[in-house]
C-alpha cells in the first residue's frame, strides 16, 4: 500500500519523545453485485396453549356488561372462561374472537364512560392473549426479484504512533468512510506494564478468537464469515503479552449496572515450520454468556482456521403480569412479555491460499439456534494484485440466497 507518511521528532508535544509519526492511507472500490431473489414463503401458524393468567383475564373480562353473557358460543370458553392449556381449539378461538368483537363495541358505545374506559383496557388484554396464542411458527414472504447493483466506496484511514526515550509507546487509529457521519477511532499506550486501549473497541474475546477468513469478493457480501460477538461496543481494554501468549480484558464502562465484560487468551507459535494460533474468549453481558474458541494453522501459503462459539442466553425470564380484582369485572394488561431468548451456536471453517499475486479464500459457517432451522453460509473469492489495483470476484450463498460480485479495489 502506498501512503503519505509524516514524521517529526522536533514537534512532538511530549517531553522526552524519541519519535512520532502519522500515517494517512486510503482505499476504494468499484464494481457490480448481483443477488438472486428469494422464493416465496408460506406462513405457518399453530395455536399455542393458554395459561392460568389467560383464563383469569378472560373470565374477568366476560363480567363486563350484560351483553357479554349472551355472546354466541360453541364451547365453554365464554361460560366458564376456560381455554385449552395444550392448544386452543378452533371453537375456543372463535369464541375468543366473538368476545373481542363485543368488547370492541363496548369500548366505543358502552353505556357509561367508566365502562368504555374499562373496555379499552380489557380489549388490549384480549388482543395480547390472542397474539400470543396464535403465534406464527414460520413467517411468510412474497417472492423476490433478482437485483443487480453498483458497488463503490472509499475509506480514509489515519494512524499515529510514537515512543518516548523511556520506551513507552502510544498511538491512535481511526477512519472516515464515504457513508460515515463521524470519525471513529481508538487510542493506546503501552510499555512493560502491558497495553491500555480506549475508544471504539471490540471485546477481548473477539481479539483472541477472531473470525474465520472470508469477506470474499469485492464487497464481502454480508461478511457472513464473521461471528456475532455480543461484546462489540466496549470502550476500555487491557492486554499483556509474553512469549507468544497474550491475555486480554475489556468492558463497556457506560454500563453501570450488571455485567458487560470480556476476557481472552491467545497463543501463537511455530511447530516444526507450521504456524499455530489458538484463541479462547468469553464475554458476559447481563445474564448472557458467550464462549468462543478458534484454531488456525499456517504453512507455506496455506492457512486453515476453525472456530466455534456458543451463546448461552441465560434462563427464561417470566412475564410480569398485573390484574385488578376479578370481582370488579376488570383486568389489566400484561406488564412485560416473557423473555426466553434461545441459545445460539456458530461453527465455521475457512481455507486461504496465496501464491505470488493470486489469493483464494473459501469458508463455510453454520448458525444453530435452539428451536429454529440451521442457517448455512458459504463463500469463495479470488483476488489478483496488479500493484496498487486488485482485481476481485466472489460468490456466496447466504442461507440459500446466492450473490456474486466483481470489480477492482485500489489503495494509496
One Martini backbone bead per residue (centre of mass of N, CA, C, O) as a GRO file, in nm:
protein
  412
    1UNK     BB    1   0.094   0.037   0.025
    2UNK     BB    2   0.039   0.360  -0.040
    3UNK     BB    3   0.168   0.652   0.147
    4UNK     BB    4   0.150   0.907   0.380
    5UNK     BB    5   0.438   1.031   0.568
    6UNK     BB    6   0.460   1.177   0.893
    7UNK     BB    7   0.761   1.304   1.044
    8UNK     BB    8   0.858   1.375   1.391
    9UNK     BB    9   1.093   1.520   1.651
   10UNK     BB   10   1.033   1.837   1.720
   11UNK     BB   11   0.686   1.832   1.724
   12UNK     BB   12   0.652   1.698   2.011
   13UNK     BB   13   0.403   1.677   2.274
   14UNK     BB   14   0.659   1.532   2.450
   15UNK     BB   15   0.862   1.459   2.685
   16UNK     BB   16   1.112   1.255   2.556
   17UNK     BB   17   1.064   1.207   2.259
   18UNK     BB   18   1.192   1.016   1.994
   19UNK     BB   19   0.916   0.953   1.823
   20UNK     BB   20   0.687   1.035   1.543
   21UNK     BB   21   0.382   0.933   1.356
   22UNK     BB   22   0.184   0.986   1.050
   23UNK     BB   23  -0.073   0.795   0.885
   24UNK     BB   24  -0.207   0.805   0.547
   25UNK     BB   25  -0.479   0.623   0.404
   26UNK     BB   26  -0.635   0.444   0.116
   27UNK     BB   27  -0.955   0.323  -0.016
   28UNK     BB   28  -1.116   0.152  -0.301
   29UNK     BB   29  -1.427   0.080  -0.499
   30UNK     BB   30  -1.545  -0.098  -0.802
   31UNK     BB   31  -1.871  -0.240  -0.908
   32UNK     BB   32  -2.069  -0.545  -0.905
   33UNK     BB   33  -2.398  -0.684  -0.795
   34UNK     BB   34  -2.565  -1.010  -0.760
   35UNK     BB   35  -2.905  -1.101  -0.650
   36UNK     BB   36  -3.116  -1.331  -0.577
   37UNK     BB   37  -3.430  -1.417  -0.539
   38UNK     BB   38  -3.662  -1.500  -0.323
   39UNK     BB   39  -3.867  -1.727  -0.227
   40UNK     BB   40  -4.164  -1.809  -0.148
   41UNK     BB   41  -4.342  -1.789   0.173
   42UNK     BB   42  -4.539  -1.976   0.384
   43UNK     BB   43  -4.731  -1.934   0.636
   44UNK     BB   44  -4.715  -2.063   0.978
   45UNK     BB   45  -4.955  -2.180   1.218
   46UNK     BB   46  -5.011  -2.216   1.583
   47UNK     BB   47  -5.183  -2.312   1.858
   48UNK     BB   48  -5.155  -2.234   2.168
   49UNK     BB   49  -5.154  -2.236   2.497
   50UNK     BB   50  -5.293  -2.162   2.788
   51UNK     BB   51  -5.309  -1.991   3.090
   52UNK     BB   52  -5.412  -1.888   3.393
   53UNK     BB   53  -5.411  -1.586   3.321
   54UNK     BB   54  -5.594  -1.605   3.076
   55UNK     BB   55  -5.843  -1.721   3.219
   56UNK     BB   56  -5.881  -1.490   3.421
   57UNK     BB   57  -5.920  -1.262   3.216
   58UNK     BB   58  -6.161  -1.372   3.059
   59UNK     BB   59  -6.353  -1.404   3.300
   60UNK     BB   60  -6.344  -1.102   3.383
   61UNK     BB   61  -6.433  -0.967   3.114
   62UNK     BB   62  -6.718  -1.105   3.093
   63UNK     BB   63  -6.849  -0.921   3.331
   64UNK     BB   64  -6.882  -0.702   3.124
   65UNK     BB   65  -7.172  -0.653   3.087
   66UNK     BB   66  -7.469  -0.798   2.966
   67UNK     BB   67  -7.401  -0.884   2.665
   68UNK     BB   68  -7.179  -1.111   2.723
   69UNK     BB   69  -7.383  -1.344   2.817
   70UNK     BB   70  -7.497  -1.360   2.486
   71UNK     BB   71  -7.276  -1.494   2.343
   72UNK     BB   72  -7.197  -1.688   2.105
   73UNK     BB   73  -7.140  -2.050   2.159
   74UNK     BB   74  -6.927  -2.362   2.106
   75UNK     BB   75  -6.818  -2.338   2.399
   76UNK     BB   76  -6.693  -2.282   2.739
   77UNK     BB   77  -6.537  -2.006   2.745
   78UNK     BB   78  -6.787  -1.800   2.814
   79UNK     BB   79  -6.891  -1.957   3.067
   80UNK     BB   80  -6.585  -2.009   3.225
   81UNK     BB   81  -6.296  -1.909   3.087
   82UNK     BB   82  -6.183  -2.140   2.931
   83UNK     BB   83  -5.860  -2.277   2.812
   84UNK     BB   84  -5.655  -2.452   2.645
   85UNK     BB   85  -5.329  -2.563   2.756
   86UNK     BB   86  -5.217  -2.692   2.486
   87UNK     BB   87  -5.449  -2.618   2.250
   88UNK     BB   88  -5.634  -2.407   2.103
   89UNK     BB   89  -5.926  -2.422   1.966
   90UNK     BB   90  -6.129  -2.323   1.718
   91UNK     BB   91  -6.376  -2.266   1.899
   92UNK     BB   92  -6.229  -2.096   2.112
   93UNK     BB   93  -6.127  -1.882   1.913
   94UNK     BB   94  -6.407  -1.791   1.819
   95UNK     BB   95  -6.501  -1.695   2.099
   96UNK     BB   96  -6.276  -1.489   2.142
   97UNK     BB   97  -6.356  -1.317   1.895
   98UNK     BB   98  -6.636  -1.245   1.998
   99UNK     BB   99  -6.537  -1.098   2.250
  100UNK     BB  100  -6.372  -0.883   2.103
  101UNK     BB  101  -6.612  -0.754   1.951
  102UNK     BB  102  -6.773  -0.669   2.198
  103UNK     BB  103  -6.551  -0.497   2.339
  104UNK     BB  104  -6.518  -0.302   2.107
  105UNK     BB  105  -6.803  -0.186   2.129
  106UNK     BB  106  -6.789  -0.102   2.433
  107UNK     BB  107  -6.544   0.109   2.388
  108UNK     BB  108  -6.758   0.312   2.217
  109UNK     BB  109  -7.087   0.227   2.324
  110UNK     BB  110  -7.106   0.233   2.606
  111UNK     BB  111  -7.304   0.345   2.867
  112UNK     BB  112  -7.032   0.436   3.011
  113UNK     BB  113  -6.731   0.578   3.070
  114UNK     BB  114  -6.623   0.355   3.256
  115UNK     BB  115  -6.683   0.116   3.066
  116UNK     BB  116  -6.514   0.215   2.825
  117UNK     BB  117  -6.240   0.223   2.973
  118UNK     BB  118  -6.232  -0.077   3.051
  119UNK     BB  119  -6.255  -0.187   2.758
  120UNK     BB  120  -5.990  -0.078   2.647
  121UNK     BB  121  -5.807  -0.240   2.836
  122UNK     BB  122  -5.931  -0.529   2.776
  123UNK     BB  123  -5.872  -0.534   2.473
  124UNK     BB  124  -5.567  -0.543   2.501
  125UNK     BB  125  -5.561  -0.814   2.650
  126UNK     BB  126  -5.698  -0.992   2.434
  127UNK     BB  127  -5.496  -0.932   2.204
  128UNK     BB  128  -5.250  -1.045   2.357
  129UNK     BB  129  -5.352  -1.333   2.386
  130UNK     BB  130  -5.396  -1.395   2.085
  131UNK     BB  131  -5.105  -1.336   1.984
  132UNK     BB  132  -4.977  -1.565   2.162
  133UNK     BB  133  -5.144  -1.809   2.060
  134UNK     BB  134  -5.122  -1.694   1.753
  135UNK     BB  135  -4.829  -1.809   1.645
  136UNK     BB  136  -4.579  -1.787   1.436
  137UNK     BB  137  -4.352  -2.043   1.299
  138UNK     BB  138  -4.365  -1.903   1.000
  139UNK     BB  139  -4.288  -1.666   0.799
  140UNK     BB  140  -4.403  -1.478   0.542
  141UNK     BB  141  -4.331  -1.432   0.177
  142UNK     BB  142  -4.249  -1.289  -0.103
  143UNK     BB  143  -4.126  -1.287  -0.397
  144UNK     BB  144  -3.818  -1.218  -0.538
  145UNK     BB  145  -3.593  -1.023  -0.714
  146UNK     BB  146  -3.348  -0.967  -0.903
  147UNK     BB  147  -3.032  -0.795  -0.819
  148UNK     BB  148  -2.855  -0.510  -0.956
  149UNK     BB  149  -2.555  -0.345  -0.832
  150UNK     BB  150  -2.357  -0.109  -0.718
  151UNK     BB  151  -2.001  -0.088  -0.612
  152UNK     BB  152  -1.900   0.163  -0.369
  153UNK     BB  153  -1.592   0.299  -0.206
  154UNK     BB  154  -1.440   0.500   0.053
  155UNK     BB  155  -1.126   0.511   0.260
  156UNK     BB  156  -0.991   0.679   0.546
  157UNK     BB  157  -0.679   0.642   0.720
  158UNK     BB  158  -0.553   0.670   1.060
  159UNK     BB  159  -0.208   0.678   1.202
  160UNK     BB  160  -0.053   0.698   1.525
  161UNK     BB  161   0.294   0.711   1.650
  162UNK     BB  162   0.504   0.651   1.948
  163UNK     BB  163   0.821   0.714   2.142
  164UNK     BB  164   0.995   0.715   2.416
  165UNK     BB  165   1.297   0.707   2.577
  166UNK     BB  166   1.158   0.496   2.797
  167UNK     BB  167   0.956   0.297   2.607
  168UNK     BB  168   0.685   0.443   2.548
  169UNK     BB  169   0.391   0.374   2.382
  170UNK     BB  170   0.184   0.540   2.127
  171UNK     BB  171  -0.166   0.581   1.990
  172UNK     BB  172  -0.366   0.602   1.686
  173UNK     BB  173  -0.699   0.532   1.532
  174UNK     BB  174  -0.878   0.574   1.214
  175UNK     BB  175  -1.188   0.650   1.019
  176UNK     BB  176  -1.326   0.738   0.695
  177UNK     BB  177  -1.636   0.742   0.518
  178UNK     BB  178  -1.862   0.794   0.277
  179UNK     BB  179  -2.112   0.710   0.499
  180UNK     BB  180  -2.003   0.870   0.728
  181UNK     BB  181  -2.071   1.105   1.012
  182UNK     BB  182  -1.807   0.990   1.164
  183UNK     BB  183  -1.509   0.976   1.352
  184UNK     BB  184  -1.356   0.678   1.440
  185UNK     BB  185  -1.167   0.543   1.732
  186UNK     BB  186  -0.839   0.484   1.887
  187UNK     BB  187  -0.634   0.428   2.186
  188UNK     BB  188  -0.283   0.406   2.315
  189UNK     BB  189  -0.074   0.249   2.575
  190UNK     BB  190   0.269   0.120   2.615
  191UNK     BB  191   0.459  -0.141   2.797
  192UNK     BB  192   0.570  -0.335   3.052
  193UNK     BB  193   0.257  -0.328   3.161
  194UNK     BB  194   0.135  -0.307   2.874
  195UNK     BB  195  -0.198  -0.249   2.724
  196UNK     BB  196  -0.392   0.045   2.673
  197UNK     BB  197  -0.737   0.079   2.572
  198UNK     BB  198  -0.942   0.318   2.381
  199UNK     BB  199  -1.274   0.334   2.247
  200UNK     BB  200  -1.331   0.155   1.952
  201UNK     BB  201  -1.416  -0.166   2.057
  202UNK     BB  202  -1.386  -0.476   2.103
  203UNK     BB  203  -1.361  -0.766   2.240
  204UNK     BB  204  -1.139  -0.983   2.391
  205UNK     BB  205  -1.258  -1.235   2.250
  206UNK     BB  206  -1.214  -1.133   1.961
  207UNK     BB  207  -0.909  -1.084   1.975
  208UNK     BB  208  -0.848  -1.394   2.022
  209UNK     BB  209  -1.044  -1.551   1.800
  210UNK     BB  210  -1.210  -1.408   1.593
  211UNK     BB  211  -1.218  -1.499   1.251
  212UNK     BB  212  -1.279  -1.623   0.973
  213UNK     BB  213  -1.219  -1.631   0.662
  214UNK     BB  214  -1.332  -1.364   0.428
  215UNK     BB  215  -1.488  -1.133   0.265
  216UNK     BB  216  -1.559  -1.188  -0.022
  217UNK     BB  217  -1.466  -1.023  -0.273
  218UNK     BB  218  -1.535  -0.688  -0.302
  219UNK     BB  219  -1.771  -0.654  -0.046
  220UNK     BB  220  -1.827  -0.946   0.122
  221UNK     BB  221  -2.130  -1.016   0.127
  222UNK     BB  222  -2.200  -0.984   0.463
  223UNK     BB  223  -1.981  -1.120   0.634
  224UNK     BB  224  -2.049  -1.442   0.719
  225UNK     BB  225  -1.771  -1.521   0.865
  226UNK     BB  226  -1.872  -1.383   1.107
  227UNK     BB  227  -1.905  -1.336   1.439
  228UNK     BB  228  -2.153  -1.280   1.691
  229UNK     BB  229  -2.059  -1.052   1.907
  230UNK     BB  230  -2.172  -0.914   2.206
  231UNK     BB  231  -1.883  -0.770   2.258
  232UNK     BB  232  -1.885  -0.466   2.055
  233UNK     BB  233  -1.894  -0.187   2.268
  234UNK     BB  234  -1.616  -0.134   2.373
  235UNK     BB  235  -1.390   0.120   2.567
  236UNK     BB  236  -1.205  -0.093   2.732
  237UNK     BB  237  -0.854  -0.210   2.744
  238UNK     BB  238  -0.639  -0.503   2.818
  239UNK     BB  239  -0.291  -0.614   2.755
  240UNK     BB  240  -0.068  -0.909   2.772
  241UNK     BB  241   0.267  -1.001   2.659
  242UNK     BB  242   0.430  -1.338   2.640
  243UNK     BB  243   0.572  -1.580   2.466
  244UNK     BB  244   0.300  -1.573   2.265
  245UNK     BB  245   0.121  -1.462   2.503
  246UNK     BB  246  -0.223  -1.334   2.533
  247UNK     BB  247  -0.388  -1.110   2.751
  248UNK     BB  248  -0.744  -1.009   2.791
  249UNK     BB  249  -0.944  -0.706   2.862
  250UNK     BB  250  -1.297  -0.593   2.867
  251UNK     BB  251  -1.526  -0.298   2.854
  252UNK     BB  252  -1.830  -0.120   2.936
  253UNK     BB  253  -1.846   0.182   3.109
  254UNK     BB  254  -2.153   0.264   3.052
  255UNK     BB  255  -2.208   0.021   3.235
  256UNK     BB  256  -2.335   0.032   3.576
  257UNK     BB  257  -2.510  -0.233   3.549
  258UNK     BB  258  -2.393  -0.516   3.546
  259UNK     BB  259  -2.273  -0.705   3.283
  260UNK     BB  260  -1.979  -0.595   3.050
  261UNK     BB  261  -1.754  -0.837   2.960
  262UNK     BB  262  -1.410  -0.953   2.864
  263UNK     BB  263  -1.208  -1.241   2.777
  264UNK     BB  264  -0.864  -1.334   2.665
  265UNK     BB  265  -0.663  -1.598   2.494
  266UNK     BB  266  -0.340  -1.613   2.319
  267UNK     BB  267  -0.152  -1.839   2.096
  268UNK     BB  268   0.172  -1.813   1.930
  269UNK     BB  269   0.349  -2.044   1.702
  270UNK     BB  270   0.608  -2.286   1.628
  271UNK     BB  271   0.568  -2.617   1.451
  272UNK     BB  272   0.781  -2.728   1.239
  273UNK     BB  273   0.698  -2.471   1.036
  274UNK     BB  274   0.417  -2.434   1.181
  275UNK     BB  275   0.164  -2.222   1.230
  276UNK     BB  276   0.011  -2.142   1.554
  277UNK     BB  277  -0.331  -2.056   1.665
  278UNK     BB  278  -0.485  -1.987   1.986
  279UNK     BB  279  -0.829  -1.912   2.089
  280UNK     BB  280  -0.982  -1.762   2.387
  281UNK     BB  281  -1.328  -1.669   2.485
  282UNK     BB  282  -1.527  -1.443   2.710
  283UNK     BB  283  -1.861  -1.322   2.773
  284UNK     BB  284  -2.058  -1.077   2.978
  285UNK     BB  285  -2.416  -1.001   2.934
  286UNK     BB  286  -2.560  -1.013   3.191
  287UNK     BB  287  -2.703  -1.342   3.145
  288UNK     BB  288  -2.504  -1.358   2.901
  289UNK     BB  289  -2.296  -1.621   2.752
  290UNK     BB  290  -1.985  -1.619   2.563
  291UNK     BB  291  -1.807  -1.885   2.387
  292UNK     BB  292  -1.472  -1.896   2.235
  293UNK     BB  293  -1.297  -2.087   1.973
  294UNK     BB  294  -0.966  -2.118   1.806
  295UNK     BB  295  -0.793  -2.250   1.499
  296UNK     BB  296  -0.468  -2.196   1.344
  297UNK     BB  297  -0.304  -2.302   1.031
  298UNK     BB  298   0.032  -2.255   0.889
  299UNK     BB  299   0.167  -2.318   0.546
  300UNK     BB  300   0.302  -2.131   0.360
  301UNK     BB  301   0.008  -2.029   0.174
  302UNK     BB  302  -0.151  -2.192   0.397
  303UNK     BB  303  -0.481  -2.149   0.565
  304UNK     BB  304  -0.642  -2.284   0.860
  305UNK     BB  305  -0.973  -2.223   1.010
  306UNK     BB  306  -1.137  -2.266   1.331
  307UNK     BB  307  -1.474  -2.218   1.479
  308UNK     BB  308  -1.640  -2.173   1.811
  309UNK     BB  309  -1.970  -2.052   1.925
  310UNK     BB  310  -2.143  -1.988   2.242
  311UNK     BB  311  -2.478  -1.871   2.337
  312UNK     BB  312  -2.586  -1.815   2.660
  313UNK     BB  313  -2.909  -1.663   2.727
  314UNK     BB  314  -3.021  -1.780   2.969
  315UNK     BB  315  -3.284  -1.761   3.151
  316UNK     BB  316  -3.608  -1.761   3.188
  317UNK     BB  317  -3.822  -1.475   3.179
  318UNK     BB  318  -4.095  -1.394   3.313
  319UNK     BB  319  -4.386  -1.257   3.309
  320UNK     BB  320  -4.540  -0.955   3.391
  321UNK     BB  321  -4.832  -0.937   3.590
  322UNK     BB  322  -5.155  -0.756   3.581
  323UNK     BB  323  -5.445  -0.749   3.814
  324UNK     BB  324  -5.748  -0.697   3.889
  325UNK     BB  325  -6.019  -0.759   4.038
  326UNK     BB  326  -6.261  -0.990   3.950
  327UNK     BB  327  -6.503  -0.860   4.099
  328UNK     BB  328  -6.500  -0.597   3.901
  329UNK     BB  329  -6.460  -0.695   3.595
  330UNK     BB  330  -6.142  -0.655   3.557
  331UNK     BB  331  -5.838  -0.597   3.352
  332UNK     BB  332  -5.502  -0.601   3.292
  333UNK     BB  333  -5.215  -0.556   3.142
  334UNK     BB  334  -4.934  -0.667   3.067
  335UNK     BB  335  -4.623  -0.569   3.174
  336UNK     BB  336  -4.443  -0.820   3.047
  337UNK     BB  337  -4.270  -1.020   2.857
  338UNK     BB  338  -4.137  -1.305   2.777
  339UNK     BB  339  -3.791  -1.422   2.821
  340UNK     BB  340  -3.660  -1.672   2.565
  341UNK     BB  341  -3.377  -1.669   2.453
  342UNK     BB  342  -3.207  -1.848   2.243
  343UNK     BB  343  -2.963  -2.049   2.178
  344UNK     BB  344  -2.629  -2.009   2.014
  345UNK     BB  345  -2.440  -2.146   1.734
  346UNK     BB  346  -2.103  -2.123   1.599
  347UNK     BB  347  -1.968  -2.269   1.287
  348UNK     BB  348  -1.630  -2.269   1.134
  349UNK     BB  349  -1.451  -2.270   0.806
  350UNK     BB  350  -1.125  -2.191   0.658
  351UNK     BB  351  -0.956  -2.127   0.334
  352UNK     BB  352  -0.620  -2.019   0.246
  353UNK     BB  353  -0.446  -1.901  -0.064
  354UNK     BB  354  -0.108  -1.809  -0.163
  355UNK     BB  355   0.032  -1.698  -0.496
  356UNK     BB  356   0.174  -1.442  -0.525
  357UNK     BB  357  -0.091  -1.252  -0.665
  358UNK     BB  358  -0.265  -1.494  -0.571
  359UNK     BB  359  -0.592  -1.540  -0.407
  360UNK     BB  360  -0.776  -1.780  -0.196
  361UNK     BB  361  -1.116  -1.803  -0.055
  362UNK     BB  362  -1.287  -2.018   0.187
  363UNK     BB  363  -1.621  -2.082   0.337
  364UNK     BB  364  -1.800  -2.210   0.637
  365UNK     BB  365  -2.126  -2.159   0.806
  366UNK     BB  366  -2.308  -2.227   1.118
  367UNK     BB  367  -2.635  -2.151   1.257
  368UNK     BB  368  -2.759  -2.250   1.581
  369UNK     BB  369  -3.101  -2.246   1.695
  370UNK     BB  370  -3.312  -2.295   1.927
  371UNK     BB  371  -3.604  -2.397   1.747
  372UNK     BB  372  -3.439  -2.375   1.471
  373UNK     BB  373  -3.318  -2.354   1.176
  374UNK     BB  374  -3.048  -2.372   1.012
  375UNK     BB  375  -2.776  -2.159   0.912
  376UNK     BB  376  -2.618  -2.123   0.591
  377UNK     BB  377  -2.270  -2.044   0.490
  378UNK     BB  378  -2.102  -1.954   0.180
  379UNK     BB  379  -1.765  -1.900   0.027
  380UNK     BB  380  -1.587  -1.749  -0.265
  381UNK     BB  381  -1.258  -1.607  -0.351
  382UNK     BB  382  -1.079  -1.368  -0.563
  383UNK     BB  383  -0.732  -1.238  -0.602
  384UNK     BB  384  -0.547  -0.980  -0.801
  385UNK     BB  385  -0.236  -0.831  -0.793
  386UNK     BB  386  -0.139  -0.520  -0.986
  387UNK     BB  387  -0.045  -0.281  -0.821
  388UNK     BB  388  -0.276  -0.113  -0.625
  389UNK     BB  389  -0.454  -0.307  -0.802
  390UNK     BB  390  -0.746  -0.523  -0.744
  391UNK     BB  391  -0.880  -0.814  -0.853
  392UNK     BB  392  -1.232  -0.910  -0.789
  393UNK     BB  393  -1.412  -1.215  -0.682
  394UNK     BB  394  -1.747  -1.354  -0.588
  395UNK     BB  395  -1.929  -1.614  -0.389
  396UNK     BB  396  -2.249  -1.657  -0.223
  397UNK     BB  397  -2.442  -1.835   0.040
  398UNK     BB  398  -2.735  -1.699   0.199
  399UNK     BB  399  -2.942  -1.902   0.295
  400UNK     BB  400  -3.013  -1.975  -0.030
  401UNK     BB  401  -2.873  -1.700  -0.125
  402UNK     BB  402  -2.732  -1.573  -0.414
  403UNK     BB  403  -2.406  -1.413  -0.475
  404UNK     BB  404  -2.233  -1.168  -0.691
  405UNK     BB  405  -1.900  -1.026  -0.758
  406UNK     BB  406  -1.723  -0.745  -0.933
  407UNK     BB  407  -1.385  -0.593  -0.936
  408UNK     BB  408  -1.207  -0.307  -0.799
  409UNK     BB  409  -0.927  -0.233  -0.596
  410UNK     BB  410  -0.770   0.043  -0.412
  411UNK     BB  411  -0.452   0.202  -0.316
  412UNK     BB  412  -0.264   0.484  -0.109
   0.00000   0.00000   0.00000
